[in-house]
Amino acid sequence: MSKLKGNPWAVLVALCLGFFMILLDTTIVNIAIPGITDGLHASLDQIAWVLNAYILVYAVLLITAGRLGDIHGQKRMFLLGLVIFTLASAACGLAQNPSELVGARVVQGIGGALLTPQTLALITTIFPRERRGAAMGVWGGVAGLATIAGPTVGGLLVTDASWRWVFYLNVPVGIATFIFGAIIIPDLRMGAKHRLDLRGVLLVSAGIFAVTFGLIEGERYQWGSVWSFISIPLIIGVGVVLVGVFLVDQYLDKHEPLVPFALVRDRNFGLMNIVGAALMFGMFGLFLPLTIYLQSALHMSALKAGIVFAPMSLVSMIVAPNAGRMADKIGGKYILVSGLALFAVGMGVLDLTAHSHTHWWMFLPGLVLSGFGMGCIFAPMTTLAMHDIEPHQAGAAAGVFNTTRQVGGVIGNAAIIAVLSSRLGHELSTKAVRASSQIPSQYRPGFIAGFANAARQGLQVGAGQSGGRLALPSGVPDGVAVQIGRVASGVFTDAYVAAMRPTLLLPVVVILAAAVVCMWVRRPARSTEAQSEGELVAR
């Protein structure tokens, strides 16, 4: 292998800066939704697509982008993705209407997809196997930090500036990362030429688009008809079939498939894709209900709700690099099992702690435990997945690995919203009937009917909704209106907590199941570098 110029740890810093910016954008926008709604006079459907357009495009293109890195060079694709993402972020901040913002978010998704797989592929290529765990630890710490830090950073920006700065923040960071990356990241190319499997690109893109679209939009259409005979189950089913056809096509392609089937035959790579999908199912499934709980049930500001999660981020960021170094020494299997178990237990503690009047400091034990567990997950999981991947397949492997994680998160989000909506509707109706005795009898039917209507509308709560705002008929005395508002707020808080606590058991169980899956991991053999002399060329 050619000698790489420069310090690989400096290269890692440049890669992590870009990766952090991309992942941060998957969560930071949530906190700005109320400001975007008011600033652009956006409807609920338009706001949903501000969030979903990015996720959809990002998930669909990851596998193709990973293979493009193998063909054209990871550095080139990383820098191209960075430029596209940075320019699109500026366009998001300058948007004057919802359509412009959604369009810019689509372009952001393209840039993010081009960039993300290259980070993991480059780490796999430039770090020898005996030091890869420590590097993956830093990468994993950044991944965990970015996922959790979005609400905190977004809360600061929205509180002190405006929603536009959620996007403007990416511009100086993107420019600095581009300059640094252009100088420090090596341009490594494979000696042999490669081709892009266009048939595979079309099949996998259409399949993942259909599955992801169906999961994202399922709740909106109540998992039924979208238009005429086209329904959400049909769309998801078509997507699954297309992915199946894609896998068969890849197996039969003896030339150069988009996803080399050797990846699937690697036991650890296959298992880590399952674990990664389960982890993101759990993370998205846990953080969405908890974020709503902090803002809508405990009435915290967006900033305070974000800060509540900060201890988890800090602990994870400290633990992850150490877990990576430990994985290099003793192997990652049992570190990963322990991390998944600790993360699940910590979230279980948070679930048990959540009540109608819980103080923020009472969440600390669960947050610290979860943060410690999360810090032990990303590095060994990624190291085990990529340990035996050949350099010429690193981009394809990174694309597949990131795609399964992203789809796992989308599935988790959809599943939790569906379960939480169903339980919340039942709890609202039940608790409204019980609490109606606290208000004057002439207002009880309207009070009960108001919550019954809210229950039928599904999960529509956020930072600006306490759940206790009911439309009152004109002429209600001020004192009675205050009394009804207080009782209504209590009904929502109690109903939400009652609905959330059993719902959170689903992601906890999924994460524990992922820990069990890890018991089938094969310990990677310590071997010399697979790259032969001259296989990689630094340009």
N, C-alpha and C positions, 0 to 999 in steps of 0.2 A: 504494500500500500504506500502511496506517496506520502512523504512527510507533510503534515499540515503546518502551515505557517501560523504563528500567533498562538495565543492562549485559548484552549477550548472553553475555559470557564468564562472568558470574556464573550465568546460566541454565544454561550448559554444565556448570558445577561441580555444580549440583543434579541435572542429568540423569545425569551420569557417576557420582555417588554411588549413585543407584538402580540404574543399569545394572551397576556393579561388583558390587553385592550380589547381583544376580540371577545373573550369570555365575559368580561365585565359588562359588555353591551347586551348580553343575553338576560341580565337581571336588573341593570341600573335603570332601564327605561320604565319598568313597572312603577317605580316610585314617582315618576314624572307624569303619569297618566292624568291625574286630576288637572294639572297645569296645562297639559296639551289639550285636554277636552275644552277647557275654558278659553285658552288662547286661540285655538283654531276652530272653535264652535263645531267640534267633531261629534258624530253620532256614536252610539255604542258599537255598531258594526265596523265603523271606520277605525275606532280605537283598537278593536280586536285585531284588525289587520296591521296596525302599526306594530303590534307585538308579533303577530304570526307570520307576516311576510318575511321577516328576517330569519326566523327559525326554520320556515319551510324551505327557502332557497338554500340556506346554510346546510341543512341536513341532506338535501338532494344532491348537492355538488361535491361533497367531501370525498367520496370514493374516486370520482373522476379527477378531482384536483390532486389527490395523492399520486395517481398514476402519471399525471402531467409533470409532477415533480421528478419522478423517475426518468421521464423522457427528456425533459428540457432543462433539468437542473433545479434542485430545491431552492438554491439562493435566488434564482431568477423568479420563480413562482412566489416565494416569500415576499420579495420586494414589490412584485406586481400586485399581489394581494394587498399589501400595505398601502400602496398608492391609491388603489381603488377604494379601499375602506376609508382612508383619510379624506379623500375628496367627497365621498358619499356622506361622511359624517358632517362635513361643512354644509353640504346641501340639505341635510336633515335640519340643522340649526337654522338655515335660511328659509325653510319651507313656509309658505304663506297660506296653505290650505291642506286639508288632510290627504288629498290625492298626491300632492307633491311629496309629502312626508312618507307616505306608503311607498311611492316609487323610489325614493332615496334609500329607504330601508331594504328594498329588494337588491339594490346595487351594493349596499353594505353587506348583505348576505353573500353575494358573489365574492367580494373581497375577503370576507372572513373565511369562506370555504377554501379559497386559494391559499391562504396563509397557514391555516391551522395544521394540516397534515405535515407540512414541511418542517415544523418545529420538532416534532417527534422523530421524523425520518433523519434529520440532521444530527440530532442527539445520538441516535442509534449508530450513525455512520462515524462521527468524529470521536466518540468516547469508546475506549476499549471495554470489553465486557466486565473486567474486574473493577472498573470505576463508573460503570453505567448506572448502577443503583443510586449512587450519590447524586449524579446529574438528574436522574429521574425524580429523586427526592425534591430537588429544587423546583423542577418542572411541576411536580405534583402539588407542592406547597403553593405555587402560583395558581394552579388550577383551582384548588380548594379556596384560596383567599379570594380570587376573582369572583367565584360563584357566590360567596357569602358577603363580600364587601360591597356588592352593587347597591343594596338598600342604604347602607351607611353613606357611601360617597354620593349617591343620588340624593339622599335626604339633605346633605350639606349644601349641594349645589342648588337644589330647588328652593331651599329655605333662604339662602343668602343671595341668590342670583335669580335665575329663571329656568324653566324647563329646557330652553335652548342650550344652556351650558352643559347639559348632560351629553350633548353631541359635540359641542365646540371643544370640550376637554380633549377629545381624540385628536384634534388637529395638531397642536404643538407636540403631543406625545408621538403621533405618527411621523411627523417631520423629523424629530430627533432620532426616533428608532430607525428611520430609513437611512439617514446619514451614517449613524453608527453601524447599522447592519451592512451597508454597502462597503464600508471600510473593513469590517472585522470578520464577516461571515465568509468562509471559503467557498469557492465555486467548484464543487465536486461533480464530475460527470462520469458515467460508466463508460468503459472502453467500447462496448458494443452499442449499436444503434437499436432503438426500440420503436415500436409503432403503437398507436392508440386504437384500441378495439372499439370502433364506433358502434357496432351492433350492441356490444355490452353496455356502452355508455347510455344508449337509448333505452334499453331494457331496464337497467338498474335505476336510471333517473325517473322513468315513468312509474316504476314499481314503488320506489321510496316516496315519490310525490303523492301517489294515490293513498298509500298507507298513512303518511304523515298528515295529509290534508283531511282524511277521514277522521283521524284521531283528534286533530285540532278543532274541526268544525262539528264534531259529533254532538256535543252538548247543545250547541246553538240550534241544530235541527232535531233535537230530542232523539237522536239516533234513528231517525226515520227518513222520510222522503226529502230530497233536495230539490228535484225538479222532475215532474212526470214519474217515470218508472225508476229513475236514478235515485238510489238511496245511499245513506252512509254505509250500511253493511255491504252493499254492492261495490261501492268505491274501494273500501278496504279489502274486500275479497279479490277484486281485480288486481289491486296492488300486490297482494300476497302471491297470486298466481304469476304475475309478471316477475317478481323476485325469484320464484321457483323456476320459471323458464330461464331466467338469467343464470341461476346456479347450474342448471343442466347444460346450458350453452357454454359456460366457463369450463365445466368438466370435460366436454367434448372438444373444446378448442385446444388443439395440440401445438399451436404456433405461439401466440403471446396474448393470453387472455387479460382482460382488465384486472381481474382478481385471480392470480395464480392459485390453483387448487392445492398447491403445497402448503399454503397458509392454513387452509381448513384442516388438512391432515396433521398439522402441528397441534398436539393435544393442549399444551399450555396456552397457545394463542387462542384456540377455540374456547377454552374454559374462561380465559380472561375477558373475552368478548361478552360472555354470559354474565360474568361478575360485573363488568363495567356497565352493562345495560341495567342490571339490577341495582347497582349503586345509584345511577342517575334516576331511576324510577323512585328509589327511596328518597333521594335528596330533593327532587322536585315535588314529590308527594308530601314531604314533611314541611318544607319551607313555605309553600303557598298557604296552607291552612294556618300555620303559626304566624305568618306575617299579617294575615287578615285578622287573626285573633288579637294580636298586639294593638293594631290600629282601630279595629271596629268594635271589639269587645272590651278591651282595656282602655280605649280612647287615648292611646299614645300618639304623639305626632310622628310623621314619617321619619324625622331625624332620630327621635328617641327609639323608635322601633328598630331602626337600623343599628343604632349603637348597642342595643340589647344583644345582638348577634356578634358584636365585636370580640368578646372573649373567645368564642369558638374559632374565629379567624386567627387571632393571635396565637393561640395554643397550637393550632394546626400548622401555622407557618413555622413555628419553632421546632415542632416535632418532626415534620416531613423530611428535612435534609438528614437528620440523625437516623430516621428510620431507613432512608435510602442507603446510608453508609453501612448500617447494620445488615441490610439485605445483601450487600456486597460480600459481607464476611460470613454470614451463616445461612444465607438463602432467604427468600422472601415469603415462602409458603405460610409459615406460622405467624410471622409478623402481620401478614395480610388477614389471616383468620382472626387474630386477636384484634386488629383494627376494626374489622367489620363488626365483630361482636361488641366491642366497646362503643362504637358509633350507635349500634342498635339499642344497647342498654342505656346510653346517655339520652337518646331520643325517647326511650320509654320513661325515663325519669322526668324529662320535660313534660311528657304527656300526663303523668301522674301529678305534676306540680301545677298544671294549668287549671285554674278555677276562675270564678267570676271576679274575685278581688285579689288576685295574686300580685305581689309586689315584684318589681323587676329583679331585685337581688336574689329572690328565691329561685330564679332560673339558673344561677351560676353553677351549681354542682352538675346539672345535666349538660350545660353548655361546655364546661371544661372537659367533662368526660367524653362528650361527642367530638370536641375539637381534638383531643388526644387520639381518639379512634380514627378520625378522618386523616390526621397526620400520618398514620401508619398504613393508609390504604393506597394512595395514588402511586407512590414510588414502587413498592413491591409489585403491585398489580401491573403497572406499565412495564417494569423490568422483566417480569415473567412473560408478558405478552410478546415483547420484542427481542428477547434474549437470543433466540435461534434464527432470527430473520436475516436473510442475506441482504447485503447493501443494495443490490439491484431491485429488491422487492420492498425496501423500507417505506417508500412512498405509498405503495398500494396497501401495505399492512397498516400504516398510520391512518390512511383514509378509511379503511374498513373499521378499525378500532374506534375512531372518533365517530363514525356513522352509527355504530351499534349503541354507543353511549348516548348520542343525541336522540335516537329513536326511543331508547329506553326512558329518557327524560320526558319525551312527548307522551309516551304511553302512561307513565306515572302521573303526569299532570292531568291527562284525560280521565284516568281511572279515579283519581282522588276527587276531582271536581264532580264527577258523576255520583260517587258514593256520598260525598259531603252534601251535595245539593239534595239528594233524596232524603238523607237523615235530617237535614236542616228543615226541610219542608214539613216533615212529620213533627219535629220538636216545636217549631213555631206555632203550629195549629194547636198542639196539645197544651203548651204552656200559656198560650193566649187565653184559652178557655179557663184555665186554673186561675190566672191572674186577673181575669175580668171582674172578679168579686171586689177588687180594690178600687173600682171606679163606679160612679153613679149608674144606676140600672138602665137609664134611658140611653146611655152611650155604649153599653156592653155589646149589643149586636153589631154595631159598626166597628168596634174595636176588634172583635173576633173575625169579622169579615175582612178587615184590612190585613190581618196577618195571614188569613187563608189565601188572599190574593197574592200576597208577597211570596208565600210558599209555592204557589203555582208558577211564579215567574222564574224560579230557579235561583242559583247563586249569583246575586248581583250586589255584592258588598265590596267596600273598598275603604280607602283612607278617609274619605269624606262622608262615610255613612256609618252611623252608629246602629243602624237597624231599628231604631226606636222612633223614626219619623213617620207618622201616619197622617194622611190627609184628613183634617178635621172639618166637619161642616161649619158653615158660618154661624156666628151667634154663640159659640161656645164661650162661656166666661173664662177670663184669663186664668183664674185660679184652677178651674177644672182642666183647662188645656195643659197647664204645667203638671198637674197630677197625672193626666193621661200620658204625657210625654215621659215622665219619670217611670211609670209602670211599663210603658212600651219599651223603653231602653233596657229595663231589667229583663223583660221577656226575651228580647233579642240576645242579650249577653248570656243568659242562662241557656237558651236554646242552642246558641252557637257552641258553647262549651260542651253541652250534652251531645251535640252532633259530632264535634271535632274529635273528642277523646277516643271513641271507638274507631273512628275513621283512620286515625294515625296508627292504629295497630297494623293496618295493611302494609304500609311501607316498612315498618319495623320487621314484620314477618318476612318480607321479600329480602331485606338486607341479611337477616339471619340465615335465610335459605342460601344466599350467595356465599356466606361463610362455610356452609356445609359443602357446597360445590367445590370449594378450594381444597378439600381433602383429597380430591382426585388429581391434584397438580403433581406433575413429575418434576423432581428436583433436577434443574439443568446441570448437565455435566460441565465441569470446568475444562475448557478447551482453549486452544490457541485461536487467534482471530481467524475467522473464515475468509477474510478478504485476502486474496492472493496478490502477490506483487504485480503492480501495474493494472489491477482491476479498477481502481479508482484513479482518476486523473484530476489534479487540482489545477484550475485555470485562473 
